[in-house]
Amino acid sequence: MRIQVNGEDRQVQARTILALVAELGLDVRKVAVERNLEIVPRSLHAATPLADGDRIEVVQFVGGG
C-alpha cells in the first residue's frame, strides 16, 4: 500500500496505525499520529485502518533536560 508519512511517499505493509508505528521502528508510547489531518488517539491505533493514499504525520516525543 502507498501512503505518505511525514511528507514522504512510502510503500508499507502495515494495515493499521499501530502496525505502521511498529514498522517504522518507533515506540508506540512516545508518538502522536495524525491521519488525514485528524489526530488518532493512542487508544485507537490498533483499530484504525490505513488506506491507500492516506497522509500520516508522526511526531515522536523526545525527553531531555
C-alpha positions as CSV (number, residue, x, y, z in Angstrom):
1,M,0.0,0.0,0.0
2,R,1.3,3.5,-0.8
3,I,0.8,6.2,1.8
4,Q,2.6,9.4,2.7
5,V,4.4,9.6,6.0
6,N,5.7,13.0,7.2
7,G,5.5,14.2,3.6
8,E,7.4,11.3,2.1
9,D,5.8,8.7,-0.2
10,R,6.2,5.2,1.2
11,Q,5.3,1.7,0.3
12,V,4.2,-0.1,3.6
13,Q,2.9,-3.5,4.7
14,A,1.1,-2.1,7.7
15,R,-2.7,-2.2,7.7
16,T,-3.3,-0.2,10.9
17,I,-1.7,2.8,12.7
18,L,-0.3,0.6,15.4
19,A,1.3,-1.7,12.7
20,L,2.7,1.3,10.9
21,V,4.3,2.7,14.1
22,A,5.9,-0.7,14.7
23,E,7.0,-0.9,11.0
24,L,8.7,2.4,11.4
25,G,10.6,1.1,14.4
26,L,9.0,3.7,16.8
27,D,7.9,3.3,20.4
28,V,4.1,3.4,20.4
29,R,4.2,5.1,23.8
30,K,6.2,8.0,22.6
31,V,4.4,9.0,19.4
32,A,1.4,11.1,18.3
33,V,-0.2,10.2,15.0
34,E,-2.3,12.2,12.7
35,R,-4.2,10.6,9.8
36,N,-5.6,12.8,7.0
37,L,-5.4,15.9,9.2
38,E,-7.1,14.2,12.2
39,I,-5.3,13.1,15.4
40,V,-5.8,9.5,16.2
41,P,-5.9,8.8,19.9
42,R,-3.4,6.2,21.1
43,S,-6.3,4.0,22.3
44,L,-7.5,3.7,18.7
45,H,-4.1,3.0,17.0
46,A,-4.8,-0.8,16.7
47,A,-8.3,-0.3,15.4
48,T,-7.6,2.5,12.9
49,P,-7.1,1.1,9.4
50,L,-4.8,2.6,6.8
51,A,-5.9,3.1,3.2
52,D,-4.0,3.7,0.0
53,G,-3.2,7.4,-0.3
54,D,-3.5,8.2,3.4
55,R,-1.5,11.1,4.7
56,I,0.1,10.3,8.0
57,E,2.1,12.6,10.3
58,V,4.0,11.0,13.1
59,V,5.6,13.1,15.9
60,Q,8.0,11.4,18.3
61,F,8.4,12.7,21.8
62,V,12.0,13.0,23.0
63,G,12.9,13.6,26.6
64,G,15.8,15.5,27.8
65,G,17.0,18.0,30.2
